[in-house]
Amino acid sequence: MSDIIDEVSSMARGLWTTLKHLGKPKVTVLYPEHKRAMFPRFKGRHRLLRYEDGLERCIGCSLCAAACPAQAIYVEAAENTDAERYSPGERYAKRYEINMIRCIFCGYCQEACPTEAIVLGHDYELSDYERPDFIYTKERLLVPLPVVAKTVPPAGPGHEPIPAGG
């Protein structure tokens, strides 16, 4: 008899929880049209930064790979030459890869980097279809080169082109 009373009271508590939430407003987010703002300390997709002049910040020291507890980072360094200069130091990262399946987004790589080359951004959409696509290469991680905007003279009255020879 006590088992029946326990089961009925359990069902009543469950129904009460459901009824309690019936009158409350819904908190559904219409993703992907409306994306929630990330918290400031959120650690998402990795990025390799550049200096303002376009040179890579990464000097190929492999401290990020040494600090990674999941061993998700691989760095192969090479020497800079005067003909081919990729970073301001003596070396650069010839090959830089992060296995995003292994990464635990701890941020130790960002803390270990002496040049602040690797940062964890706020991007959280990291889905893909094939396992090899989760290995982010240097080309995929590097921030694009800064685009220098060309100034175009405004058109309109008082801005007509000057004819040649006159």
SERO-4910 file (N, C-alpha, C, O; in steps of 0.05 Angstrom, whole numbers):
BEGIN
 pado doro    nc1    nc2    nc3   cac1   cac2   cac3    cc1    cc2    cc3    oc1    oc2    oc3
  Met    A     16    -24      0      0      0      0     17     25      0     11     45    -13
  Ser    A     39     24     15     57     48     16     71     53    -11     77     75    -18
  Asp    A     76     31    -26     88     34    -52     69     49    -71     78     65    -87
  Ile    A     44     44    -69     24     57    -86     23     87    -79     21    104    -97
  Ile    A     23     93    -54     22    121    -45     47    136    -54     46    159    -63
  Asp    A     71    123    -53     96    135    -62     95    141    -92    104    162   -101
  Glu    A     84    122   -108     82    126   -137     63    148   -144     69    164   -162
  Val    A     40    149   -130     21    170   -136     32    198   -128     28    217   -142
  Ser    A     46    199   -105     58    225    -97     80    233   -116     83    257   -122
  Ser    A     95    214   -127    116    221   -147    104    232   -172    113    252   -183
  Met    A     82    220   -181     68    230   -205     56    257   -200     57    275   -217
  Ala    A     45    262   -176     33    288   -169     55    309   -169     50    332   -178
  Arg    A     79    303   -158    100    323   -158    109    329   -186    115    352   -193
  Gly    A    111    309   -203    118    314   -231     98    331   -246    105    349   -261
  Leu    A     72    325   -242     51    342   -254     52    370   -243     47    389   -258
  Trp    A     57    373   -217     59    400   -206     82    416   -218     78    440   -224
  Thr    A    104    403   -223    127    417   -237    119    426   -264    126    448   -273
  Thr    A    104    409   -279     95    417   -306     75    440   -304     78    458   -320
  Leu    A     56    438   -287     36    459   -284     48    486   -275     39    507   -284
  Lys    A     69    485   -259     82    509   -250     95    524   -273     95    549   -272
  His    A    104    511   -293    118    524   -315     99    530   -339    108    542   -358
  Leu    A     74    523   -337     56    527   -359     51    557   -364     50    565   -387
  Gly    A     48    573   -344     41    601   -347     65    619   -352     62    643   -358
  Lys    A     90    609   -350    114    625   -354    119    630   -384    112    613   -400
  Pro    A    132    653   -391    138    658   -419    160    639   -429    177    629   -414
  Lys    A    159    633   -455    178    615   -467    205    630   -471    205    654   -475
  Val    A    227    615   -469    253    627   -473    267    615   -497    292    613   -497
  Thr    A    252    608   -517    264    596   -541    278    618   -557    268    640   -562
  Val    A    303    611   -566    318    629   -583    316    620   -611    320    596   -617
  Leu    A    309    637   -630    306    630   -658    333    629   -672    340    647   -687
  Tyr    A    348    608   -665    374    604   -677    371    594   -706    354    576   -709
  Pro    A    385    602   -725    408    620   -727    401    649   -733    419    665   -736
  Glu    A    376    656   -736    369    683   -742    377    702   -719    387    724   -724
  His    A    372    694   -695    379    710   -671    399    694   -655    393    673   -644
  Lys    A    423    705   -653    445    691   -638    448    705   -611    447    730   -610
  Arg    A    453    689   -591    458    700   -565    486    711   -563    504    702   -576
  Ala    A    489    732   -547    515    744   -543    531    725   -525    520    715   -505
  Met    A    557    722   -531    574    705   -515    584    720   -491    587    745   -491
  Phe    A    589    706   -470    601    718   -446    630    726   -453    643    714   -470
  Pro    A    640    747   -439    667    757   -446    689    736   -443    709    736   -457
  Arg    A    686    717   -424    707    697   -420    703    672   -436    717    652   -431
  Phe    A    684    671   -454    678    648   -471    702    642   -489    714    660   -500
  Lys    A    710    617   -491    732    609   -508    721    592   -531    711    570   -527
  Gly    A    724    603   -555    714    590   -579    736    583   -599    758    575   -591
  Arg    A    730    588   -624    748    581   -646    775    596   -644    775    619   -637
  His    A    796    582   -649    823    593   -648    828    611   -673    817    606   -694
  Arg    A    845    631   -669    854    648   -691    884    654   -688    893    658   -665
  Leu    A    898    655   -710    926    664   -709    927    693   -719    918    699   -741
  Leu    A    937    710   -702    937    739   -709    962    747   -724    982    732   -726
  Arg    A    960    770   -736    982    783   -751    988    810   -739    972    821   -723
  Tyr    A   1012    820   -745   1018    848   -738   1005    866   -758    994    857   -778
  Glu    A   1005    892   -753    992    912   -770   1004    912   -798    990    918   -818
  Asp    A   1030    906   -800   1043    906   -827   1038    880   -842   1047    877   -865
  Gly    A   1023    861   -831   1016    836   -845   1033    812   -838   1026    790   -846
  Leu    A   1055    816   -823   1072    794   -815   1057    777   -794   1042    788   -778
  Glu    A   1063    751   -794   1050    733   -775   1063    738   -747   1087    743   -745
  Arg    A   1047    736   -727   1057    738   -699   1071    713   -690   1089    714   -674
  Cys    A   1062    690   -701   1073    664   -692   1102    661   -701   1109    665   -724
  Ile    A   1119    655   -681   1148    652   -687   1156    622   -686   1180    616   -688
  Gly    A   1137    604   -685   1143    576   -686   1158    565   -661   1174    546   -664
  Cys    A   1153    576   -638   1167    568   -614   1156    542   -602   1169    529   -585
  Ser    A   1132    534   -609   1118    510   -600   1111    510   -570   1106    488   -559
  Leu    A   1111    533   -557   1103    534   -529   1073    527   -526   1065    516   -506
  Cys    A   1057    535   -546   1028    528   -546   1024    498   -547   1007    487   -533
  Ala    A   1040    484   -563   1038    455   -565   1047    442   -539   1036    421   -531
  Ala    A   1067    453   -526   1076    442   -501   1056    446   -478   1054    430   -460
  Ala    A   1042    469   -479   1022    475   -458    996    461   -462    980    459   -443
  Cys    A    990    450   -485    964    438   -491    962    411   -477    977    392   -483
  Pro    A    943    408   -458    940    383   -444    929    360   -461    933    337   -455
  Ala    A    915    367   -482    903    347   -500    921    340   -523    914    322   -539
  Gln    A    944    353   -525    963    348   -547    949    351   -574    952    335   -592
  Ala    A    934    373   -577    919    378   -601    933    396   -621    924    400   -643
  Ile    A    956    408   -613    970    427   -630    996    416   -640   1011    403   -625
  Tyr    A   1001    420   -666   1026    412   -678   1039    436   -692   1025    449   -708
  Val    A   1064    442   -685   1078    465   -697   1104    455   -709   1119    441   -696
  Glu    A   1108    462   -735   1134    456   -748   1146    483   -755   1134    498   -771
  Ala    A   1169    489   -744   1182    515   -749   1202    513   -772   1212    492   -779
  Ala    A   1206    537   -784   1226    540   -805   1240    567   -801   1229    585   -787
  Glu    A   1262    571   -814   1278    596   -812   1268    616   -832   1263    610   -855
  Asn    A   1266    641   -823   1260    664   -841   1285    671   -857   1308    668   -847
  Thr    A   1282    680   -881   1304    690   -897   1297    718   -905   1274    727   -902
  Asp    A   1317    732   -916   1311    760   -926   1293    759   -950   1277    778   -954
  Ala    A   1295    738   -966   1278    736   -990   1249    729   -982   1230    739   -994
  Glu    A   1246    711   -962   1219    702   -953   1217    707   -923   1228    692   -907
  Arg    A   1203    728   -916   1199    735   -888   1170    733   -881   1153    747   -893
  Tyr    A   1164    715   -862   1136    711   -854   1130    723   -826   1107    731   -821
  Ser    A   1151    725   -809   1147    736   -783   1172    754   -777   1192    751   -790
  Pro    A   1169    771   -757   1192    789   -751   1216    776   -738   1238    787   -738
  Gly    A   1213    752   -727   1234    738   -714   1252    722   -733   1250    725   -757
  Glu    A   1269    705   -722   1286    688   -738   1271    665   -750   1278    655   -772
  Arg    A   1250    656   -736   1235    633   -745   1206    640   -749   1196    661   -740
  Tyr    A   1192    622   -762   1163    624   -765   1151    596   -765   1165    576   -767
  Ala    A   1125    595   -763   1111    569   -763   1106    561   -792   1088    571   -804
  Lys    A   1122    542   -802   1118    533   -829   1092    517   -831   1077    519   -850
  Arg    A   1087    501   -810   1062    485   -809   1051    488   -780   1064    484   -761
  Tyr    A   1025    496   -779   1012    499   -754    985    486   -756    969    494   -773
  Glu    A    979    466   -739    954    452   -741    942    448   -713    956    443   -693
  Ile    A    916    451   -711    901    445   -687    880    424   -693    863    428   -711
  Asn    A    880    402   -679    860    382   -682    836    389   -664    838    386   -639
  Met    A    815    400   -676    793    411   -660    776    389   -647    761    395   -628
  Ile    A    779    364   -655    765    342   -642    778    337   -614    765    330   -595
  Arg    A    805    340   -613    819    336   -588    819    360   -570    821    357   -545
  Cys    A    816    384   -581    818    409   -565    796    410   -544    773    403   -549
  Ile    A    804    418   -520    785    421   -498    779    450   -491    766    456   -471
  Phe    A    789    469   -508    784    497   -505    791    508   -478    775    523   -466
  Cys    A    814    500   -468    822    508   -441    835    536   -441    835    550   -421
  Gly    A    847    543   -464    860    569   -466    889    570   -457    902    591   -457
  Tyr    A    901    546   -451    929    546   -443    948    554   -466    969    565   -461
  Cys    A    940    548   -490    956    556   -513    958    586   -515    979    597   -521
  Gln    A    936    600   -510    935    629   -511    952    641   -488    966    661   -493
  Glu    A    952    629   -465    967    639   -443    997    634   -447   1014    650   -438
  Ala    A   1004    612   -460   1033    605   -463   1046    620   -486   1071    622   -486
  Cys    A   1031    632   -504   1043    645   -528   1057    671   -520   1044    689   -509
  Pro    A   1083    674   -525   1098    698   -517   1092    722   -536   1095    745   -527
  Thr    A   1082    717   -560   1076    739   -579   1047    744   -582   1039    760   -598
  Glu    A   1030    730   -566   1001    733   -567    990    728   -595    973    742   -605
  Ala    A   1002    707   -608    994    700   -635    968    684   -636    951    688   -653
  Ile    A    965    665   -617    941    649   -617    921    659   -597    928    663   -573
  Val    A    896    664   -605    875    673   -587    851    656   -592    846    646   -614
  Leu    A    835    653   -571    809    639   -574    788    660   -576    784    675   -557
  Gly    A    774    660   -598    753    680   -603    726    671   -592    724    654   -575
  His    A    705    684   -602    678    679   -593    662    663   -613    637    660   -610
  Asp    A    674    652   -633    660    636   -653    655    608   -642    673    595   -632
  Tyr    A    630    599   -643    623    573   -631    611    555   -652    604    532   -645
  Glu    A    608    563   -677    596    546   -697    619    531   -711    631    540   -730
  Leu    A    625    507   -701    648    492   -709    641    465   -722    658    447   -723
  Ser    A    617    462   -732    608    436   -742    620    431   -770    626    449   -785
  Asp    A    623    406   -776    634    397   -802    623    369   -808    611    357   -791
  Tyr    A    629    359   -832    618    333   -839    639    310   -839    631    287   -834
  Glu    A    664    317   -842    685    296   -844    706    301   -822    711    324   -815
  Arg    A    717    280   -812    738    283   -790    762    298   -799    772    314   -783
  Pro    A    772    295   -823    796    311   -831    791    341   -832    810    357   -830
  Asp    A    766    349   -835    759    377   -836    762    390   -808    762    415   -806
  Phe    A    764    375   -787    767    386   -760    796    391   -753    802    401   -732
  Ile    A    815    385   -771    843    393   -768    846    420   -781    847    422   -805
  Tyr    A    848    441   -764    850    468   -774    880    474   -780    897    472   -763
  Thr    A    885    481   -805    912    487   -813    918    516   -809    901    532   -803
  Lys    A    943    523   -814    952    551   -811    936    570   -829    929    592   -820
  Glu    A    931    561   -853    916    578   -872    888    583   -862    877    605   -867
  Arg    A    876    564   -849    849    567   -839    848    584   -814    828    597   -808
  Leu    A    869    583   -798    870    597   -773    879    626   -775    871    643   -759
  Leu    A    895    632   -795    906    659   -798    885    680   -804    867    675   -821
  Val    A    886    702   -790    869    725   -796    877    736   -824    901    738   -829
  Pro    A    858    742   -841    865    752   -868    882    778   -867    881    793   -847
  Leu    A    897    782   -888    914    806   -890    896    831   -889    874    830   -900
  Pro    A    905    852   -876    889    877   -877    887    887   -905    907    889   -920
  Val    A    863    895   -912    857    905   -939    861    936   -938    849    949   -922
  Val    A    878    946   -956    882    975   -958    862    986   -978    862    978  -1001
  Ala    A    844   1003   -968    823   1015   -985    835   1036  -1003    850   1054   -993
  Lys    A    829   1035  -1028    838   1055  -1047    818   1079  -1046    794   1075  -1045
  Thr    A    829   1103  -1045    812   1126  -1044    803   1133  -1072    819   1136  -1090
  Val    A    777   1136  -1076    765   1143  -1101    755   1171  -1099    740   1177  -1080
  Pro    A    762   1189  -1117    752   1216  -1115    722   1216  -1119    711   1202  -1135
  Pro    A    708   1233  -1103    679   1234  -1105    670   1245  -1132    683   1263  -1143
  Ala    A    648   1235  -1142    637   1245  -1167    615   1265  -1161    603   1265  -1140
  Gly    A    610   1283  -1180    590   1303  -1176    599   1330  -1185    621   1332  -1196
  Pro    A    583   1350  -1181    590   1377  -1190    615   1387  -1176    618   1384  -1151
  Gly    A    633   1398  -1191    658   1408  -1180    680   1387  -1179    702   1393  -1172
  His    A    673   1362  -1187    693   1341  -1186    695   1327  -1213    700   1303  -1215
  Glu    A    692   1343  -1234    695   1331  -1261    724   1326  -1267    742   1341  -1258
  Pro    A    730   1305  -1283    758   1300  -1290    769   1323  -1307    755   1335  -1323
  Ile    A    795   1328  -1303    809   1349  -1319    816   1337  -1346    829   1316  -1347
  Pro    A    808   1350  -1368    815   1339  -1394    845   1340  -1398    859   1358  -1389
  Ala    A    855   1320  -1414    883   1319  -1419    891   1342  -1437    877   1349  -1456
  Gly    A    914   1354  -1431    925   1376  -1447    913   1403  -1439    919   1422  -1453
  Gly    A    898   1405  -1420    886   1431  -1415    888   1438  -1387    878   1460  -1380
***
